[in-house]
């Protein structure tokens, strides 16, 4: 995974968790939703990283 994409996933996860922690004071359901979205965002980052790594390995095997 490239540096830009890694930075995007890191910053977006931090932003989601920050907003979720602020929302705890106002609306617990929205805070839970944002926490769930953050977990999904992190998971999506790991899935994408694994797919890109497998594609890179497949290209190297062909050569």
KAZI-V6616 format. One record per pair of residues at least 4 apart in sequence whose ideal C-beta (glycine too) atoms are under 6 Angstrom apart, sorted by the first residue. I is the first residue (numbers start at 1). J is the second residue. Records with the same first field share a line. If there is no record, write none. Layout:
BEGIN
I = J, J
END
This chain:
BEGIN
1 = 5, 6, 49, 52
8 = 12
9 = 45
12 = 41
13 = 38, 41, 42
16 = 34, 37, 38
17 = 38
19 = 34
20 = 31, 34, 35
23 = 27, 30, 31
24 = 31
END
